Amino acid sequence: MPSHVPQLDQVQRVASKVPEVTIAFWVIKVLTTGVGETTSDFLFHHLAPPVAILLGLAALIAAFVAQFRVRRYVPWIYWSAVGMVSVFGTMAADVVHVGFGVPYLALTIGYALIVAGLFAAWYATERTLSIRTVTTRRRESFYWATVLATFALGTATGDLTAKTLHLGYLSSTILFAVIIAIPALAHRTIGLNAIAAFWFAYIVTRPLGASYADWFAGPADDGGLGIGTGPVTLVGTAAIVAAVGYVTRRGRQRLPHDGA
């Protein structure tokens, strides 16, 4: 192989705007989905809905501005953006249901169509849905639009199973924990495409996180443990900060070896 190939490979990794898909990635992703759920609920319970929405939107825009300005993956910036997407994605689903009375089933179908449409447009434009190729502004725009839509879809789906189908938060948590294992098993056993497996699991992390967060925070008469949205948000945020700090330190330790 030519000697310049490793250098080009290193440049591509440095330029990537999303993290590698590791166990740490999935742990932080599930944590952000849960914190997004409880943060949104906390804001709606303690602020007027228009104020909560404007606050969530402002935080989302600020996070996106920071994410789009950097030229490479920066853990705390990337995961801050994911966290704000989680909060606002929850609001997007809840406002449409509570404010306009749209049933969770209709919301789930509607957001599923939006996600499918974004995937179709992304693939038609870029000929790939791989997150490893998110190295241009246009691909990054497709990526974050899709991520935001998946959070809204996951919120509606989690509420559909817990409330409309009356499974409750704990049963919904178990259900989605089982479902999220399907793409990994399908990838290993029947050769499911890795990109399809990734997005399948990515979408399911949202209802999984929302369900366990609601189970912890929700009142006992609603099937929860009654801990409250505030405490669950604080503990979850602390766990995210610790996990992001870990991957940041690990990345710095590995950097000299990557360049060798």
C-alpha positions as MATLAB code, in Angstrom:
seq = 'MPSHVPQLDQVQRVASKVPEVTIAFWVIKVLTTGVGETTSDFLFHHLAPPVAILLGLAALIAAFVAQFRVRRYVPWIYWSAVGMVSVFGTMAADVVHVGFGVPYLALTIGYALIVAGLFAAWYATERTLSIRTVTTRRRESFYWATVLATFALGTATGDLTAKTLHLGYLSSTILFAVIIAIPALAHRTIGLNAIAAFWFAYIVTRPLGASYADWFAGPADDGGLGIGTGPVTLVGTAAIVAAVGYVTRRGRQRLPHDGA';
ca = [
       0.000    0.000    0.000;
       1.258    3.578   -0.671;
       2.711    5.311    2.351;
       0.240    8.179    2.131;
      -2.856    5.994    2.714;
      -2.593    5.891    6.547;
      -2.230    9.676    6.584;
      -5.350   10.117    4.483;
      -7.210    7.693    6.734;
      -6.156    9.703    9.763;
      -7.365   12.931    8.147;
     -10.748   11.330    7.449;
     -11.105   10.229   11.072;
     -10.132   13.638   12.413;
     -12.582   15.339   10.030;
     -15.487   13.110   11.044;
     -18.158   15.000   12.933;
     -19.644   12.000   14.756;
     -18.083    9.492   17.191;
     -17.159    5.905   16.575;
     -19.930    3.453   17.406;
     -18.726    1.742   20.573;
     -20.320    0.529   23.783;
     -19.668    3.984   25.255;
     -21.578    5.520   22.349;
     -24.684    3.452   23.084;
     -24.469    4.049   26.835;
     -24.299    7.819   26.414;
     -27.005    7.757   23.757;
     -29.453    5.915   26.016;
     -28.595    8.257   28.901;
     -29.301   11.338   26.781;
     -32.666    9.959   25.685;
     -33.733    9.485   29.288;
     -32.477   12.892   30.427;
     -34.150   14.554   27.452;
     -37.476   13.047   28.483;
     -37.298   14.144   32.117;
     -35.829   17.567   31.300;
     -38.681   18.306   28.921;
     -41.252   17.159   31.471;
     -39.562   19.202   34.211;
     -39.624   22.372   32.103;
     -43.257   21.899   31.129;
     -44.239   21.329   34.769;
     -42.385   24.373   36.118;
     -42.653   26.888   33.284;
     -45.387   28.091   30.987;
     -45.379   25.860   27.885;
     -44.440   28.683   25.450;
     -41.500   29.645   27.690;
     -40.363   26.024   27.963;
     -40.523   25.577   24.189;
     -38.622   28.806   23.487;
     -35.983   27.844   26.056;
     -35.600   24.390   24.515;
     -35.405   25.853   21.003;
     -32.791   28.428   22.027;
     -30.645   25.729   23.645;
     -31.011   23.536   20.552;
     -29.943   26.342   18.209;
     -26.954   27.210   20.411;
     -25.872   23.560   20.462;
     -26.216   23.268   16.687;
     -24.223   26.446   16.101;
     -21.378   25.047   18.211;
     -21.557   21.626   16.510;
     -21.559   23.011   12.967;
     -18.708   25.427   13.685;
     -16.187   22.800   14.759;
     -14.263   20.942   12.065;
     -14.078   17.580   13.800;
     -15.772   15.465   16.442;
     -15.526   17.143   19.849;
     -17.196   14.915   22.478;
     -18.719   17.546   24.763;
     -20.008   19.621   21.836;
     -21.442   16.633   19.993;
     -23.163   15.151   23.040;
     -24.476   18.561   24.108;
     -26.162   18.750   20.705;
     -27.606   15.248   21.139;
     -28.876   16.223   24.576;
     -30.607   19.344   23.267;
     -32.085   17.351   20.381;
     -33.437   14.918   22.956;
     -35.101   17.694   24.938;
     -36.597   19.450   21.932;
     -37.567   16.200   20.208;
     -39.560   15.288   23.297;
     -41.226   18.690   23.262;
     -42.094   18.342   19.577;
     -43.987   15.123   20.217;
     -45.613   16.211   23.476;
     -46.803   19.580   22.176;
     -48.502   18.047   19.156;
     -50.242   15.479   21.375;
     -51.208   17.698   24.307;
     -51.685   20.963   22.447;
     -53.472   19.650   19.372;
     -54.893   16.373   20.628;
     -53.183   14.192   18.031;
     -53.253   10.539   19.205;
     -49.949    8.816   19.893;
     -50.631    6.259   17.160;
     -51.070    8.993   14.560;
     -47.960   10.745   15.876;
     -45.921    7.564   15.663;
     -47.018    6.923   12.080;
     -46.481   10.555   11.113;
     -42.975   10.792   12.555;
     -42.102    7.393   11.064;
     -43.014    8.758    7.633;
     -40.893   11.852    8.271;
     -37.906    9.708    9.273;
     -38.393    7.517    6.190;
     -38.609   10.614    3.996;
     -35.381   12.010    5.451;
     -33.592    8.698    4.906;
     -34.835    8.628    1.305;
     -33.740   12.205    0.618;
     -30.371   11.649    2.311;
     -29.667    8.490    0.305;
     -30.899    9.985   -2.969;
     -28.560   12.938   -2.490;
     -25.471   11.264   -0.987;
     -25.900    7.583   -1.982;
     -25.088    6.528    1.577;
     -26.563    6.659    5.072;
     -23.322    5.776    6.822;
     -22.424    8.036    9.727;
     -18.756    7.418    8.928;
     -19.168    9.682    5.892;
     -20.553   12.659    7.824;
     -17.633   14.876    6.782;
     -19.434   17.588    4.780;
     -21.886   20.295    5.806;
     -24.703   18.820    3.711;
     -24.285   15.326    5.117;
     -24.120   16.739    8.616;
     -27.377   18.612    7.976;
     -29.065   15.387    6.842;
     -27.653   13.580    9.855;
     -28.962   16.040   12.450;
     -32.357   16.438   10.767;
     -32.721   12.661   10.871;
     -31.552   12.463   14.487;
     -34.097   15.098   15.530;
     -36.886   13.240   13.744;
     -35.902    9.923   15.343;
     -36.140   11.491   18.798;
     -39.652   12.760   18.113;
     -40.599    9.347   16.693;
     -39.168    7.550   19.714;
     -40.998    9.798   22.146;
     -44.333    9.138   20.440;
     -43.625    5.404   20.250;
     -42.722    5.147   23.932;
     -45.886    6.984   24.938;
     -47.896    4.805   22.565;
     -46.827    1.592   24.268;
     -46.916    2.934   27.821;
     -50.185    4.863   27.646;
     -52.265    3.992   24.594;
     -51.463    0.274   24.735;
     -51.426    0.379   28.576;
     -48.155   -1.517   28.938;
     -46.834    0.938   31.496;
     -43.312    2.309   31.790;
     -41.559   -0.780   33.160;
     -43.059   -3.175   30.623;
     -42.259   -0.709   27.849;
     -38.666   -0.518   29.080;
     -38.356   -4.306   28.940;
     -40.032   -4.409   25.515;
     -37.644   -1.906   23.947;
     -34.631   -3.488   25.663;
     -35.517   -6.695   23.849;
     -36.218   -4.920   20.550;
     -32.907   -3.054   20.588;
     -31.057   -6.376   20.642;
     -32.708   -7.501   17.393;
     -30.531   -5.523   14.933;
     -27.307   -6.680   16.591;
     -28.424  -10.306   16.454;
     -29.692   -9.923   12.894;
     -26.384   -8.376   11.833;
     -24.416  -11.259   13.325;
     -26.684  -14.140   12.316;
     -28.382  -13.281    9.033;
     -26.087  -10.546    7.741;
     -28.332   -7.521    8.218;
     -26.630   -4.520    6.660;
     -24.520   -2.709    9.268;
     -25.954    0.698    8.411;
     -29.529   -0.580    8.644;
     -28.722   -2.297   11.945;
     -27.232    0.914   13.324;
     -30.224    3.102   12.486;
     -32.673    0.447   13.710;
     -30.937    0.397   17.084;
     -30.486    4.178   17.106;
     -34.194    4.792   16.701;
     -35.098    2.288   19.439;
     -32.770    3.958   21.970;
     -35.243    6.825   22.202;
     -38.352    4.928   23.390;
     -36.081    2.779   25.583;
     -34.605    5.849   27.289;
     -37.936    7.626   27.579;
     -39.582    4.549   29.102;
     -36.972    3.933   31.798;
     -36.788    7.650   32.625;
     -40.572    7.874   32.995;
     -40.501    4.745   35.134;
     -37.973    6.286   37.514;
     -39.530    9.759   37.565;
     -43.240    9.041   37.226;
     -45.638    8.912   40.182;
     -46.459    5.562   41.746;
     -50.124    5.782   40.767;
     -49.003    6.091   37.160;
     -46.707    3.058   37.308;
     -43.519    4.921   38.197;
     -41.151    4.904   41.147;
     -42.018    8.497   42.090;
     -38.448    9.835   42.188;
     -39.398   12.944   40.233;
     -38.213   14.569   37.020;
     -35.772   16.907   38.764;
     -33.711   14.282   40.608;
     -33.708   11.900   37.631;
     -32.531   14.718   35.359;
     -29.720   15.681   37.737;
     -28.478   12.122   38.205;
     -28.743   11.372   34.501;
     -26.898   14.549   33.566;
     -24.106   13.731   36.022;
     -23.805   10.264   34.468;
     -23.592   11.786   30.972;
     -20.909   14.266   32.060;
     -18.886   11.439   33.605;
     -19.251    9.241   30.512;
     -18.351   12.042   28.089;
     -15.359   12.908   30.278;
     -14.270    9.282   30.102;
     -14.439    9.059   26.306;
     -12.697   12.427   25.995;
      -9.782   11.286   28.143;
      -9.661    7.952   26.358;
      -9.575    9.709   23.002;
      -6.680   11.901   24.077;
      -4.749    8.886   25.325;
      -5.246    7.031   22.031;
      -4.411    9.978   19.761;
      -0.598    9.421   19.647;
      -1.114    5.748   18.763;
      -3.614    6.654   16.009;
      -1.016    8.842   14.401;
       1.692    6.189   14.473;
];
